[in-house]
Amino acid sequence: MKNDGLLKIVLFALIIISIVFLTYKIFLGKKDNPPSNQEPTTYKYKGDKIYNDIYLEFQDNKNVLSTNNSDVIFTLKGDNISNNIIYYEITLNYEQVSNNYINSDLVFNLISLDDNNTLSTGSYNTINNRIIYIGKIEGLSNIDKKYKLEVLSKNKDYNNIIVSVNIASEEKKLPILGYELVLNSINNHPNTTWTDVDNVIYFSGEENTINYNYVWYSGKLWRIMALNPDGSMKLITDNMMTTIAWGKNIEYNGSWVYQWLNEDFYDTLYDPNNILVTDATWNYTTDGNRIPSKPDTLPNQKTVNAPIGLISSYEYYVASKLCDTLSSGAKKSNYLDIHHRFWHITPQHDKAVRSTFEDGKQDLYDRHPGNYQRAIRPSIYLNKYVEFTGTGTKNDPYKIIGDIPNVNNNDLLNTRISGEYVLFDNDVYRIIDIFDNKAKIMRVDYLRNGNKGIEIHIARTIVYGNPAHPQNSEWWDYYLPNIWFPTISLDYQKMVVDGIYYLGKYPDYTSYKNTICTDANLDSVRVKDCNKYTASDKIYIGKVGISRIGEMFAAQQLDYETVPLKMWTITPYDDVENRIVHDSNSLWRHATWGGFHVVHPTLYLKESIKITGGDGTFNNPYTISE
């Protein structure tokens, strides 16, 4: 009985001890060990918590720059409890809805008040959310960094420029004005690759000597041709975009080429109003000299203001000035020579426009521009505020801050832009454009049997895909849907939908718009939003087609072929012949049942197709899935 009583006393004591211990853990230990997902009930410092125990505090709660408030003072405080390297970004964000760009007249100055050291000075006007400084915190430390951001230049009123600080997981490279970056690069390269003419710096020399002037913009690869004293830069596409006749009007602003560039091509560019000089001046003064003259030195000046233009014959000549001379006296090919014929903006006389031959020489023969077709290589001016990242090489071209944003996984393909590259069933394609929310893509390489291009007739009759007689594998409009398409893996076949392919004719002295439009007087009247063909003899509807004259990349000859093969287009010349792209990149014609030529298949993809990887460049095309 005594033992039972002793046992009860011991048990009672243990219970009391347990209660006391639990009470201590609950009421005393809770403050020292809060759950990891629970925020503290009070802030250590006033202000917004931006990362773990790091807080941002603005003096007098002012974080907006405006005409009435030309500076803000703010502090980063706290502890780096993660013990990792932390990068923080001080940014500007302009909230005015009607203008996403910070006023170009404003200059900002960032000062570290800890040591009165100026950290950053400049104009930050090119993108909506602009990083002006990147700082770094390393290791466990007490953080107390004080900054002042002020507006130095106040030539115009400004409102709602919000100052903010963000934590970044990794360090970003601050962009630099493109002009300054390229100018620095030029100064670090030998003067055998550039020349100065009246304070305009031109790239000049052979292809293998110039590999630092490439720019990737709007899904297209460009070459910087010239840097102007005002900070703008002149670019030309690295390759041709299409091939059409010049027009009946010898003057640039009245030509079909002008229309294609400033309507069709312009619509494929991303945010041109903020990236390009949209009122650029293009000089198309006539020059009949064998060695072209500087346009502004010629009599009877003719200019036009437009976003898109072409290279002048003088600019092409300057590109050759620093090339080595051959024993024949001719210059070696310059970096702008693509071994295909392409238009210049310069008329030779009142009935001919100058161009470049496939051998790199300038064409000085009397070619009526309404009857002869050449490739188009668009030229643009980047405005002086454009900023670059990259090194400018072909494999790492400059990229423009503010160009179409990088993709996230599962972004829709139809949100992308003409020119970007797509991997489709292990073959590389290019986005022609987005039509009715469907991406129309074209195979970069033509179809081959091993290494040899497949060359067959295009159609049994002039109307592609509507034969009057039985067909077989000798005709592309039979071969593509019945022999080639079934070789595509089933998952990719399911991505393809029927598309419309227009069959309007393209004879000589005709606007490219006739290939797709029913409107009258297209050869003399500019019509952008035209009425398109609907009659069955003017359209082909199917899962596989080929490119049309006037379409982006319709004459995209392969730049890695020594002698490119002739290729069919879907466009008729008349009731017997179809247009072909000659190996020189001019347009010829052959009877649909007579010529043997290659094709680049085109497809329409469902609007639900998603991007799963890649960055849209040739070396890293988008991967896709349904």
Sequence and secondary structure as in RCSB ss.txt:
>XXXX:A:sequence
MKNDGLLKIVLFALIIISIVFLTYKIFLGKKDNPPSNQEPTTYKYKGDKIYNDIYLEFQDNKNVLSTNNSDVIFT
LKGDNISNNIIYYEITLNYEQVSNNYINSDLVFNLISLDDNNTLSTGSYNTINNRIIYIGKIEGLSNIDKKYKLE
VLSKNKDYNNIIVSVNIASEEKKLPILGYELVLNSINNHPNTTWTDVDNVIYFSGEENTINYNYVWYSGKLWRIM
ALNPDGSMKLITDNMMTTIAWGKNIEYNGSWVYQWLNEDFYDTLYDPNNILVTDATWNYTTDGNRIPSKPDTLPN
QKTVNAPIGLISSYEYYVASKLCDTLSSGAKKSNYLDIHHRFWHITPQHDKAVRSTFEDGKQDLYDRHPGNYQRA
IRPSIYLNKYVEFTGTGTKNDPYKIIGDIPNVNNNDLLNTRISGEYVLFDNDVYRIIDIFDNKAKIMRVDYLRNG
NKGIEIHIARTIVYGNPAHPQNSEWWDYYLPNIWFPTISLDYQKMVVDGIYYLGKYPDYTSYKNTICTDANLDSV
RVKDCNKYTASDKIYIGKVGISRIGEMFAAQQLDYETVPLKMWTITPYDDVENRIVHDSNSLWRHATWGGFHVVH
PTLYLKESIKITGGDGTFNNPYTISE
>XXXX:A:secstr
 HHHHHHHHHHHHHHHHHHHHHHHHHHTSTTTS  TT   SS SSSSEEEETEEEEEEGGG  EEBTTB EEEEE
EEEE TT S EEEEEEEEE  TT  S  TT EEEEEETTTTEEEEEE   SSSEEEEEEEEE SS EEEEEEEEE
EEE SS    EEEEEEEESS     EEHHHHHHHHHHTS TTSEEEETTEEEE SBGGG  S EEEETTEEEEEE
EE TTS EEEEESS  EEEE  SSSSGGGSHHHHIIIIIIGGGSSSHHHHB TT EEE      SS   GGGSSS
  EEE S B   HHHHHHTTTTS B TTS B  BTT  SS EEEEEEEETTEEEEE TTS EE S   TTT EEE
E  EEEE TT EEES  SSSS EEETTSS    TT BGGGS TT EEEETTEEEEEEEEETTEEEEEESS  EET
TEE  BBS SSSSTT  SS   TTBHHHHIIIIIGGGS HHHHTTEE EEEE     TT  GGGGTB  TTTTTS
  SS  B  STTTEEEES EE  TTSTTTT   TT SS   EEEEEESSSSEEEEE TTS EEEEETTT  BB  
EEEEE TT EEEE  SSSSS EEEE 
